[in-house]
Amino acid sequence: MVEKIEIIEELNDGILYFRKIGKEDVQFLYESLAHAQITNYLSLGALRSLEHARRVIKNYMKSWEKYLQFNYVIELKDSKLKEKIGSVSLWNISWLHRRAEVGIWLLPKYWKFGYGKKSVNLIKIIGYNHLNLNRIEAHIAIKNVNSIKMFKSCDFEEEGILRQYLNLNGIIQDAMVLSCMRS
């Protein structure tokens, strides 16, 4: 069912650089997902060890090869250096229905600089222009007000609430469904 798609392993807009997640990102993923500010609303939760991070990345890479999801590391490009600042992914892809979910996290020190909005808009380009998707959606804990606001600023529209949808750190929470269409 996968037709007319172009798999993008790297994308560079001059400020942000997306690249396919790889084995070299184990330490970054492990250290980053130790931040409670990030994992409070992240379905994956905190990573318990470097081995856990290795297994997560291995699963991401297998899913990439099967066209099930595409996970990217986000790097901030300065004129002289690249710094890893987060991750963005398209996952839960339905090629039949031409839709996917989007997930994103950034290290807290990069919040409120517009990198989240820029990253979501770039992943939309990959989804619509390269993967031929029609719909991208996000399921966000309703308590995650900043994320909801950011997605709305990227032309995502609120569709409704999924009651008791997310289990985040052992707490069942409602999720807001937001979506953005290609047209």
ZAVEXVO-139737 format. One record per atom (N, C-alpha, C, O): atom name; y, z, x. Coordinates in Angstrom, 1 decimal. Each point is the difference from the previous one (the first is absolute). Layout:
 atomo      v      w      u
    CA      Y      Z      X
...
***
This chain:
 atomo      v      w      u
     N   -1.2    0.0    0.8
    CA    1.2    0.0   -0.8
     C    1.3    0.0    0.9
     O    1.1   -0.2   -0.6
     N   -1.3    0.4    1.9
    CA    1.2    0.0    0.9
     C    0.3   -1.4    0.3
     O   -0.7   -0.7    0.8
     N    1.8    0.2   -1.3
    CA    0.4   -1.3    0.3
     C    1.5   -0.1    0.2
     O    0.8    0.9   -0.5
     N   -0.3   -1.9    1.2
    CA    1.4   -0.2    0.3
     C    0.7    1.3    0.5
     O    1.1    0.3   -0.5
     N   -1.7    0.3    1.5
    CA    0.6    1.2    0.6
     C    0.1   -0.2    1.5
     O   -0.7   -0.7    0.6
     N    1.7    1.4   -0.1
    CA    0.2    0.0    1.5
     C    0.0    1.5    0.4
     O    0.9    0.7   -0.4
     N   -1.8   -0.3    1.2
    CA   -0.1    1.4    0.5
     C    1.0    0.1    1.1
     O    0.0   -0.7    1.0
     N    0.9    1.7   -1.2
    CA    1.1    0.3    0.9
     C   -0.4    1.2    0.8
     O   -0.1    1.1   -0.6
     N    0.0   -1.2    1.9
    CA   -0.4    1.1    0.8
     C    1.3    0.7    0.7
     O   -0.1    1.1    0.4
     N    1.1   -1.9   -0.4
    CA    1.3    0.5    0.6
     C    1.2   -0.6   -0.8
     O   -0.1   -1.1   -0.4
     N    1.1    1.9    0.3
    CA    1.2   -0.5   -0.6
     C    1.2    0.7    0.7
     O    0.0    1.3    0.2
     N    1.0   -2.0    0.2
    CA    1.1    0.5    0.8
     C    1.3   -0.5   -0.7
     O    0.2   -1.2   -0.1
     N    0.6    2.1   -0.4
    CA    1.3   -0.4   -0.6
     C    1.2    0.3    0.9
     O    1.1   -0.1   -0.4
     N   -1.4    0.5    1.6
    CA    1.1    0.3    1.0
     C    0.3    1.5    0.1
     O    0.4    0.4    1.1
     N   -0.7    0.3   -2.1
    CA    0.2    1.5    0.0
     C   -1.3    0.7   -0.1
     O   -0.4    0.9    0.8
     N   -0.4   -1.3   -1.8
    CA   -1.3    0.5   -0.2
     C   -1.1   -1.0    0.4
     O    0.2   -1.2   -0.2
     N   -1.3    1.7    0.7
    CA   -1.1   -0.8    0.4
     C   -1.2    0.6   -0.6
     O   -0.4    1.2    0.2
     N   -0.3   -2.0   -1.0
    CA   -1.3    0.4   -0.6
     C   -1.1   -0.6    0.8
     O    0.1   -1.2    0.5
     N   -1.2    1.9   -0.2
    CA   -1.2   -0.5    0.6
     C   -1.2    0.6   -0.5
     O    0.0    1.2   -0.5
     N   -1.1   -1.9    0.5
    CA   -1.2    0.5   -0.5
     C   -0.4    1.2    0.7
     O    0.1    0.1    1.2
     N   -0.5    0.9   -2.0
    CA   -0.4    1.3    0.6
     C   -1.3   -0.2    0.9
     O   -0.8   -0.9   -0.3
     N    0.7    1.6    1.4
    CA   -1.1   -0.2    0.9
     C   -0.4    1.3    0.7
     O    0.6    1.1   -0.2
     N   -1.6   -1.2    1.0
    CA   -0.6    1.2    0.7
     C    1.0    0.7    0.8
     O   -0.1    1.2    0.2
     N    1.1   -1.9    0.3
    CA    1.1    0.6    0.9
     C    0.9    0.9   -0.8
     O    0.9    0.7    0.5
     N   -1.1   -0.6   -1.9
    CA    0.9    0.8   -0.8
     C   -0.6    1.3   -0.4
     O    0.6    0.7   -0.8
     N   -1.8   -0.3    1.3
    CA   -0.7    1.2   -0.4
     C    0.9    1.2    0.3
     O    0.2    0.8   -1.0
     N    0.4   -0.6    2.1
    CA    0.8    1.1    0.4
     C    1.2    0.1   -0.9
     O    0.4    1.1   -0.6
     N    0.3   -2.2    0.4
    CA    1.2   -0.1   -0.9
     C   -0.4    0.4   -1.4
     O    0.7    0.8   -0.6
     N   -1.8   -1.3    0.1
    CA   -0.4    0.3   -1.4
     C   -0.3    1.5   -0.1
     O    0.5    0.7   -1.0
     N   -1.3   -0.2    1.9
    CA   -0.3    1.4    0.0
     C    1.2    0.9    0.0
     O    0.1    0.9   -0.8
     N    0.7   -1.1    1.8
    CA    1.2    0.9    0.2
     C    1.0   -0.2   -1.2
     O    0.6    1.0   -0.5
     N   -0.5   -2.2    0.0
    CA    1.0   -0.2   -1.1
     C   -0.5    0.6   -1.3
     O    0.8    0.6   -0.8
     N   -2.1   -0.7    0.5
    CA   -0.5    0.6   -1.2
     C   -0.3    1.4    0.1
     O   -0.9    0.6   -0.8
     N    1.5    0.1    1.7
    CA    0.0    1.4    0.1
     C    1.2    0.6   -0.6
     O    0.1    1.2   -0.3
     N    0.9   -2.0    0.0
    CA    1.3    0.4   -0.6
     C   -0.2    0.3   -1.5
     O   -0.4   -0.9   -0.8
     N    0.6    2.1    0.4
    CA   -0.2    0.4   -1.5
     C    1.0   -0.8   -0.8
     O   -0.3   -0.3   -1.2
     N    1.5    0.0    1.7
    CA    0.9   -0.8   -0.8
     C   -0.5   -1.4   -0.3
     O    0.3   -0.5   -1.1
     N   -1.2    0.0    1.9
    CA   -0.6   -1.3   -0.3
     C   -1.2    0.1   -0.9
     O   -0.1   -0.7   -1.0
     N   -0.8    1.7    1.4
    CA   -1.3    0.0   -0.7
     C    0.1    0.7   -1.4
     O   -1.0   -0.1   -0.8
     N    2.1    0.8    0.5
    CA    0.1    0.6   -1.3
     C   -0.2   -1.0   -1.2
     O   -0.5    0.3   -1.0
     N    0.9   -1.6    1.2
    CA   -0.1   -1.0   -1.0
     C   -0.9   -1.1    0.4
     O    0.1   -1.1   -0.6
     N   -0.8    1.2    1.6
    CA   -0.9   -1.1    0.6
     C   -1.4    0.2   -0.5
     O   -0.6    1.1    0.2
     N    0.0   -2.1   -0.9
    CA   -1.3    0.1   -0.5
     C   -1.0    0.3    1.1
     O   -1.0    0.7   -0.2
     N    1.2   -1.2    1.4
    CA   -0.9    0.2    1.1
     C   -0.1    1.4    0.5
     O   -1.0    0.5    0.4
     N    2.1    0.2   -0.6
    CA    0.1    1.4    0.5
     C    0.1    0.1    1.5
     O    0.1   -1.0    0.7
     N   -0.1    2.2   -0.2
    CA    0.1    0.3    1.4
     C   -1.3   -0.4    0.7
     O   -1.1    0.1   -0.5
     N    1.3   -0.7    1.7
    CA   -1.2   -0.3    0.9
     C   -0.4    1.3    0.7
     O    0.8    0.7    0.6
     N   -2.1   -0.4   -0.6
    CA   -0.5    1.2    0.6
     C   -0.2    0.0    1.5
     O    0.0    1.0    0.7
     N   -0.2   -2.2   -0.2
    CA   -0.3   -0.2    1.5
     C    0.2   -1.4    0.4
     O    0.3   -0.9   -0.8
     N   -0.3    0.7    2.1
    CA    0.1   -1.4    0.5
     C   -1.2   -0.8   -0.5
     O    0.2   -1.2   -0.2
     N   -1.4    1.8    0.1
    CA   -1.1   -0.8   -0.5
     C    0.2   -0.4   -1.4
     O   -0.3   -1.1   -0.4
     N    0.9    2.0   -0.4
    CA    0.4   -0.4   -1.4
     C    0.9   -1.2    0.0
     O   -0.1   -0.9   -0.8
     N    1.1    0.9    1.7
    CA    1.0   -1.1    0.1
     C   -0.8   -1.3    0.4
     O    0.3   -1.0   -0.5
     N   -1.2    1.1    1.5
    CA   -0.8   -1.1    0.4
     C   -0.8   -0.6   -1.2
     O    0.0   -1.3   -0.1
     N   -0.6    2.1   -0.7
    CA   -0.8   -0.5   -1.1
     C    0.9   -0.6   -1.1
     O   -0.3   -1.1   -0.5
     N    1.5    1.6    0.3
    CA    0.9   -0.5   -0.9
     C    0.4   -1.4    0.4
     O    0.0   -1.0   -0.8
     N    0.4    0.8    2.1
    CA    0.4   -1.3    0.5
     C   -1.1   -0.9    0.0
     O    0.2   -1.2   -0.3
     N   -1.4    1.6    0.7
    CA   -1.2   -0.9   -0.1
     C   -0.2   -0.5   -1.4
     O   -0.3   -1.2   -0.2
     N    0.4    2.1   -0.8
    CA   -0.1   -0.5   -1.4
     C    1.1   -1.0   -0.4
     O   -0.2   -0.9   -0.7
     N    1.5    1.2    1.2
    CA    1.1   -0.9   -0.3
     C   -0.3   -1.4    0.6
     O    0.2   -1.0   -0.7
     N   -0.8    1.0    1.9
    CA   -0.3   -1.3    0.7
     C   -1.1   -0.7   -0.7
     O    0.1   -1.3   -0.2
     N   -1.1    2.0   -0.3
    CA   -1.1   -0.7   -0.8
     C    0.6   -0.5   -1.3
     O   -0.4   -1.2   -0.4
     N    1.2    1.9   -0.3
    CA    0.6   -0.4   -1.2
     C    0.9   -1.3    0.2
     O    0.1   -0.9   -0.8
     N    0.6    0.9    2.0
    CA    0.8   -1.2    0.3
     C   -0.9   -1.2    0.1
     O    0.4   -1.1   -0.5
     N   -1.5    1.2    1.2
    CA   -0.9   -1.1    0.3
     C   -0.6   -0.5   -1.3
     O   -0.3   -1.2   -0.2
     N    0.2    2.0   -0.8
    CA   -0.6   -0.3   -1.3
     C    1.1   -0.4   -1.0
     O   -0.3   -0.3   -1.2
     N    1.6    0.3    1.6
    CA    1.1   -0.4   -0.8
     C    0.2    1.0   -1.2
     O    0.4   -0.4   -1.1
     N   -0.8    1.7    1.3
    CA    0.1    1.0   -1.0
     C    1.4    0.8    0.1
     O    0.5    0.4   -1.1
     N    0.0   -0.3    2.3
    CA    1.3    0.7    0.1
     C    0.5   -0.4    1.4
     O   -0.7   -0.3    0.9
     N    2.0    0.4   -0.8
    CA    0.7   -0.4    1.3
     C    1.0    1.2    0.3
     O    0.9    0.2   -0.6
     N   -1.3    0.5    1.7
    CA    0.8    1.1    0.5
     C    0.8   -0.4    1.3
     O   -0.6   -0.6    0.9
     N    1.9    0.9   -0.9
    CA    0.8   -0.3    1.1
     C    0.7    1.3    0.5
     O    0.3    0.9   -0.7
     N   -0.1   -0.9    2.0
    CA    0.8    1.0    0.7
     C    1.4   -0.6    0.0
     O    0.2   -1.2    0.2
     N    0.8    2.1   -0.6
    CA    1.4   -0.4    0.1
     C    0.6    0.4    1.3
     O   -0.1    1.2    0.3
     N    0.7   -2.1    0.4
    CA    0.7    0.4    1.2
     C    1.5   -0.4   -0.1
     O    0.3   -1.0   -0.5
     N    0.5    1.9    1.0
    CA    1.4   -0.2    0.1
     C    0.3   -0.7    1.3
     O   -0.4    0.5    1.1
     N    1.0   -1.7   -1.1
    CA    0.3   -0.7    1.2
     C    1.4    0.2    0.4
     O    1.0   -0.4   -0.7
     N   -0.8    0.9    1.9
    CA    1.3    0.1    0.6
     C    0.0   -1.1    1.1
     O   -1.0   -0.7    0.2
     N    2.1    0.4    0.4
    CA    0.1   -1.0    0.9
     C   -1.0    0.2    1.2
     O   -0.4   -1.0    0.7
     N    0.1    2.3   -0.4
    CA   -0.9    0.2    1.1
     C   -1.3    0.7   -0.3
     O   -0.9    0.0    0.8
     N    0.8    0.6   -2.0
    CA   -1.3    0.7   -0.2
     C   -0.4   -0.2   -1.5
     O    0.7   -0.4   -0.9
     N   -2.0    0.7    0.7
    CA   -0.6    0.0   -1.3
     C   -0.5    1.4   -0.2
     O   -0.7    0.6    0.8
     N    1.0    0.0   -2.0
    CA   -0.4    1.3   -0.3
     C   -0.8    0.0   -1.4
     O    0.6   -0.6   -1.0
     N   -1.8    1.1    1.0
    CA   -0.7    0.1   -1.3
     C    0.6    1.0   -0.9
     O    0.3    1.1    0.3
     N    0.0   -1.6   -1.6
    CA    0.7    0.9   -0.9
     C   -0.7    0.3   -1.3
     O    0.4    0.8   -0.8
     N   -1.5   -1.6    0.6
    CA   -0.7    0.2   -1.3
     C   -1.1   -1.0   -0.2
     O   -0.4   -0.7    0.9
     N    0.0    0.5   -2.2
    CA   -1.0   -0.9   -0.4
     C    0.3   -0.5   -1.4
     O    0.5    0.7   -0.8
     N   -0.9   -1.9    0.6
    CA    0.1   -0.6   -1.4
     C   -1.3   -0.8   -0.2
     O   -0.5   -0.6    0.9
     N    0.1    0.5   -2.2
    CA   -1.3   -0.7   -0.2
     C    0.1   -0.6   -1.4
     O    0.6    0.5   -0.9
     N   -1.4   -1.6    0.8
    CA   -0.4   -0.5   -1.3
     C   -1.4    0.3   -0.2
     O   -0.8   -0.4    0.9
     N    0.4    1.0   -2.0
    CA   -1.4    0.4   -0.1
     C   -0.4   -0.1   -1.5
     O    0.9   -0.3   -0.9
     N   -2.1    0.6    0.6
    CA   -0.6   -0.1   -1.3
     C    0.4   -1.4   -0.6
     O    0.4   -0.2   -1.1
     N   -0.7   -0.8    1.9
    CA    0.4   -1.4   -0.3
     C   -1.0   -0.6   -1.0
     O   -1.2    0.1    0.2
     N    1.7   -0.7   -1.2
    CA   -0.8   -0.8   -0.9
     C    0.4   -1.5    0.1
     O    1.1   -0.4   -0.4
     N   -1.9   -0.4    1.1
    CA    0.3   -1.4    0.2
     C   -0.1   -0.7   -1.4
     O    0.8   -0.9   -0.2
     N   -1.7    1.3   -0.6
    CA   -0.1   -0.7   -1.3
     C    1.3    0.2   -0.8
     O    0.5   -1.0   -0.6
     N    0.1    2.2    0.6
    CA    1.2    0.3   -0.8
     C    1.2   -0.2    0.8
     O    1.1    0.2   -0.5
     N   -1.2   -0.5    1.8
    CA    1.1   -0.2    0.9
     C    1.0    1.2    0.0
     O    1.2   -0.2   -0.1
     N   -1.8    1.4    0.4
    CA    0.8    1.2    0.0
     C   -0.5    0.9    1.1
     O   -1.2   -0.1    0.5
     N    2.0    1.0   -0.1
    CA   -0.3    1.0    1.0
     C    0.9    1.2   -0.2
     O    1.0    0.0   -0.6
     N   -1.5    1.1    1.3
    CA    0.9    1.2    0.0
     C    0.6    0.1    1.4
     O   -0.5   -0.5    1.0
     N    1.7    1.1   -0.9
    CA    0.6    0.2    1.2
     C    0.1    1.5    0.3
     O    0.2    0.8   -0.9
     N   -0.3   -0.5    2.2
    CA    0.1    1.4    0.5
     C    0.8    0.0    1.2
     O    0.0   -0.9    0.8
     N    0.8    1.9   -0.6
    CA    0.9    0.1    1.2
     C    0.2    1.5    0.3
     O    0.1    0.8   -0.8
     N    0.0   -0.6    2.1
    CA    0.5    1.3    0.5
     C    0.8   -0.2    1.3
     O   -0.3   -0.9    0.8
     N    1.3    1.7   -0.6
    CA    0.8    0.0    1.2
     C    0.1    1.4    0.6
     O   -0.1    1.0   -0.8
     N    0.2   -0.9    2.1
    CA    0.3    1.3    0.6
     C    1.3    0.5   -0.6
     O    1.0   -0.8   -0.1
     N   -0.9    2.1   -0.2
    CA    1.2    0.6   -0.6
     C    1.3   -0.3    0.8
     O    1.0   -0.2   -0.7
     N   -1.0    0.1    2.0
    CA    1.2   -0.2    0.7
     C    0.6   -1.4   -0.3
     O    1.1   -0.3    0.4
     N   -1.9   -0.6   -1.0
    CA    0.5   -1.4   -0.3
     C    0.3   -0.1   -1.5
     O    0.4   -1.1   -0.5
     N   -0.4    2.2   -0.3
    CA    0.3   -0.1   -1.4
     C    1.6   -0.2   -0.1
     O    0.7    0.4    0.9
     N   -0.3   -1.0   -2.0
    CA    1.4   -0.1   -0.4
     C    0.8   -1.0    0.9
     O    1.2    0.1    0.1
     N   -1.9   -1.0    0.7
    CA    0.7   -1.0    0.8
     C   -0.3   -1.4   -0.6
     O    0.5   -1.0    0.5
     N   -1.2    0.9   -1.7
    CA   -0.2   -1.3   -0.6
     C   -1.3   -0.7    0.5
     O   -0.3   -1.1   -0.4
     N   -0.5    1.8    1.3
    CA   -1.2   -0.7    0.6
     C   -1.1    0.0   -1.1
     O   -0.8   -1.0    0.0
     N    0.8    1.9   -0.9
    CA   -1.0    0.0   -1.1
     C    0.2   -1.2   -0.9
     O   -0.9   -0.8   -0.3
     N    2.2    0.7   -0.1
    CA    0.3   -1.2   -0.9
     C   -0.2   -1.3    0.7
     O   -0.5   -0.9   -0.6
     N    0.9    0.8    1.9
    CA   -0.2   -1.2    0.7
     C   -1.5   -0.3    0.2
     O   -0.4   -1.2   -0.2
     N   -0.4    2.2    0.4
    CA   -1.5   -0.2    0.1
     C   -0.6   -0.5   -1.3
     O   -0.8   -0.9    0.0
     N    1.2    1.5   -1.1
    CA   -0.5   -0.4   -1.3
     C    0.4   -1.4   -0.3
     O   -0.9   -0.8   -0.5
     N    2.1    0.4    0.8
    CA    0.4   -1.4   -0.2
     C   -0.7   -1.0    0.9
     O   -0.3   -1.1   -0.4
     N    0.0    1.5    1.6
    CA   -0.8   -0.8    0.9
     C   -1.4   -0.2   -0.5
     O   -0.6   -1.0    0.1
     N    0.0    2.1   -0.5
    CA   -1.4   -0.1   -0.5
     C   -0.1   -0.8   -1.3
     O   -1.0   -0.7   -0.2
     N    2.1    0.7   -0.6
    CA    0.0   -0.9   -1.1
     C    0.0   -1.5    0.4
     O   -0.6   -0.8   -0.6
     N    1.3    0.5    1.7
    CA    0.0   -1.4    0.5
     C   -1.5   -0.4    0.4
     O   -0.4   -1.0   -0.3
     N   -0.3    1.9    1.0
    CA   -1.3   -0.2    0.4
     C   -0.9   -0.2   -1.3
     O   -0.8   -1.0   -0.1
     N    1.0    1.9   -0.8
    CA   -0.8   -0.1   -1.2
     C    0.2   -1.2   -0.9
     O   -0.9   -0.7   -0.4
     N    2.1    0.3    0.2
    CA    0.4   -1.1   -0.9
     C   -0.1   -1.4    0.8
     O   -0.6   -0.9   -0.5
     N    1.2    0.9    1.6
    CA    0.1   -1.3    0.7
     C   -1.3   -0.4    0.8
     O   -0.2   -1.2    0.2
     N   -0.5    2.2    0.3
    CA   -1.2   -0.3    0.9
     C   -1.3    0.3   -0.7
     O   -1.0   -0.8    0.2
     N    0.9    1.8   -1.0
    CA   -1.3    0.3   -0.7
     C    0.0   -0.5   -1.4
     O   -1.0    0.2   -0.7
     N    2.1   -0.8    0.2
    CA    0.0   -0.6   -1.3
     C   -0.2    1.0   -1.1
     O   -0.7   -0.4   -1.0
     N    1.1    1.6    1.2
    CA   -0.1    1.0   -1.1
     C    1.1   -0.2   -1.0
     O    1.0   -0.6    0.2
     N   -1.3    1.0   -1.4
    CA    1.0   -0.1   -1.1
     C    0.6    1.4   -0.3
     O    1.2    0.1   -0.5
     N   -1.9    1.0    0.7
    CA    0.4    1.3   -0.3
     C   -0.3    1.0    1.1
     O   -1.1    0.0    0.6
     N    2.0    0.9   -0.3
    CA   -0.2    1.0    0.9
     C    0.5    1.3   -0.7
     O    1.0    0.1   -0.6
     N   -1.9    0.9    0.7
    CA    0.3    1.3   -0.7
     C   -0.1    1.2    0.9
     O   -0.7   -0.1    1.0
     N    1.3    1.1   -1.4
    CA    0.0    1.3    0.7
     C   -0.3    1.1   -1.0
     O    0.5    0.0   -1.1
     N   -1.4    0.9    1.5
    CA   -0.3    1.2   -0.8
     C    0.5    1.2    0.8
     O   -0.5    0.3    1.1
     N    1.6    0.3   -1.5
    CA    0.7    1.0    0.7
     C    0.0    1.4   -0.8
     O    0.3    0.0   -1.1
     N   -0.6    1.0    1.8
    CA    0.0    1.4   -0.6
     C    1.4    0.1   -0.6
     O    1.0   -0.2    0.7
     N   -0.9    0.7   -1.9
    CA    1.3    0.1   -0.7
     C    0.9    1.0    0.7
     O    1.3   -0.1   -0.2
     N   -1.8    1.0    1.0
    CA    0.8    0.9    0.7
     C    0.6   -0.6    1.3
     O    0.9    0.6    0.6
     N   -1.3   -1.8   -0.3
    CA    0.5   -0.7    1.2
     C    1.2   -0.8   -0.4
     O   -0.1   -1.2    0.1
     N    1.1    1.9   -0.4
    CA    1.2   -0.7   -0.5
     C    0.7   -1.0    0.9
     O    0.4   -1.0   -0.4
     N   -0.4    1.4    1.7
    CA    0.6   -0.9    1.0
     C   -0.8   -1.4    0.1
     O    0.6   -1.0    0.1
     N   -1.9    1.1   -0.1
    CA   -0.8   -1.2    0.0
     C    0.2   -0.9   -1.2
     O    0.1   -1.2    0.1
     N   -0.1    1.9   -1.3
    CA    0.3   -0.8   -1.2
     C    1.3   -0.7    0.0
     O    0.1   -1.2   -0.3
     N    0.9    1.9    0.8
    CA    1.4   -0.5    0.1
     C    0.0   -1.2    0.9
     O    0.6   -1.1   -0.2
     N   -1.3    1.2    1.4
    CA    0.0   -1.1    1.0
     C   -0.7   -1.2   -0.6
     O    0.5   -1.1    0.2
     N   -1.7    1.3   -0.9
    CA   -0.7   -1.2   -0.6
     C    0.9   -0.7   -1.1
     O    0.0   -1.2   -0.1
     N    0.7    2.0   -0.7
    CA    0.9   -0.6   -1.0
     C    1.1   -0.8    0.7
     O    0.4   -1.0   -0.6
     N    0.1    1.5    1.8
    CA    1.0   -0.8    0.7
     C   -0.5   -1.3    0.5
     O    0.7   -0.9    0.4
     N   -2.1    0.7   -0.4
    CA   -0.6   -1.2    0.5
     C   -0.5   -0.8   -1.2
     O   -0.9   -0.9    0.2
     N    1.5    1.0   -1.3
    CA   -0.3   -0.7   -1.2
     C   -1.3    0.3   -0.7
     O   -0.5   -0.8   -0.7
     N   -0.1    1.9    1.0
    CA   -1.1    0.5   -0.7
     C    0.5    0.7   -1.3
     O    0.9    0.7    0.0
     N   -1.7   -1.0   -1.1
    CA    0.4    0.6   -1.3
     C   -1.0    1.0   -0.5
     O   -1.2   -0.2    0.3
     N    1.7    1.2   -0.9
    CA   -0.9    1.1   -0.5
     C   -0.8   -0.6   -1.2
     O    0.6   -0.6   -0.9
     N   -1.9    0.8    0.9
    CA   -0.9   -0.4   -1.1
     C   -0.5    1.1   -0.8
     O   -0.3   -0.1   -1.2
     N    0.1    1.3    1.8
    CA   -0.5    1.1   -0.8
     C   -0.6    1.1    1.0
     O    0.1   -0.1    1.2
     N   -0.7    1.1   -1.9
    CA   -0.5    1.1    0.8
     C   -1.6    0.0   -0.2
     O   -0.5   -0.1   -1.1
     N   -0.2    0.3    2.2
    CA   -1.4    0.2   -0.1
     C   -0.2    1.5    0.1
     O    0.2    0.6    1.1
     N   -0.7    0.0   -2.1
    CA   -0.1    1.4    0.0
     C   -1.2    0.5    0.8
     O   -1.1   -0.6    0.0
     N    1.3    1.6    0.8
    CA   -1.0    0.6    0.8
     C   -0.7   -1.0    0.9
     O   -1.3    0.0    0.0
     N    2.0   -0.9    0.6
    CA   -0.5   -1.1    0.7
     C   -0.3    0.2    1.5
     O   -1.0   -0.6    0.5
     N    1.8    1.4    0.1
    CA   -0.2    0.2    1.5
     C   -0.4    1.4    0.3
     O    0.4    1.0   -0.6
     N   -1.3   -0.9    1.6
    CA   -0.4    1.3    0.5
     C    0.5    0.1    1.4
     O   -0.5   -0.5    1.0
     N    1.7    1.2   -0.9
    CA    0.7    0.1    1.3
     C   -0.1    1.4    0.5
     O    0.5    0.9   -0.5
     N   -1.3   -0.7    1.6
    CA   -0.2    1.3    0.6
     C   -0.6    1.0   -1.0
     O    0.4    1.1    0.0
     N   -1.3   -1.6   -0.8
    CA   -0.6    0.9   -1.0
     C    0.7    0.2   -1.3
     O   -0.4    0.8   -0.8
     N    1.6   -1.4    0.7
    CA    0.8    0.2   -1.2
     C    0.0   -1.3   -0.8
     O    0.4   -1.1    0.5
     N   -0.8    1.1   -1.8
    CA    0.0   -1.2   -0.8
     C    1.4   -0.2   -0.5
     O    0.6    0.9   -0.5
     N   -0.1   -2.1    0.7
    CA    1.3   -0.4   -0.4
     C    0.1   -1.3   -0.8
     O   -0.8   -0.8    0.1
     N    1.9    0.7   -0.9
    CA    0.3   -1.2   -0.7
     C    0.6   -1.0    1.0
     O    0.6    0.4    1.0
     N   -0.8   -1.7   -1.3
    CA    0.5   -1.0    0.8
     C    0.8   -1.0   -0.8
     O   -0.3   -0.3   -1.2
     N    1.4   -0.1    1.7
    CA    0.8   -1.1   -0.6
     C   -0.5   -1.3    0.5
     O   -0.2   -0.2    1.2
     N    0.1   -0.8   -2.1
    CA   -0.4   -1.3    0.3
     C    1.3   -0.8    0.1
     O    0.7   -0.1   -1.0
     N   -0.5   -0.6    2.1
    CA    1.1   -0.9    0.2
     C   -0.5   -1.3    0.4
     O   -1.0   -0.1    0.8
     N    1.6   -1.0   -1.2
    CA   -0.5   -1.3    0.4
     C    1.1   -1.0    0.2
     O    1.1    0.2   -0.5
     N   -1.4   -1.2    1.3
    CA    0.9   -1.1    0.3
     C   -0.8   -1.3   -0.2
     O   -1.1   -0.1    0.6
     N    1.7   -0.8   -1.2
    CA   -0.6   -1.3   -0.2
     C    0.6   -1.1    0.9
     O    1.1    0.1    0.5
     N   -1.9   -1.1   -0.2
    CA    0.4   -1.1    0.9
     C    1.3   -0.7   -0.5
     O    0.9   -0.3    0.7
     N   -0.9    0.0   -2.0
    CA    1.1   -0.8   -0.6
     C    1.2    0.9   -0.2
     O    1.0   -0.5   -0.5
***
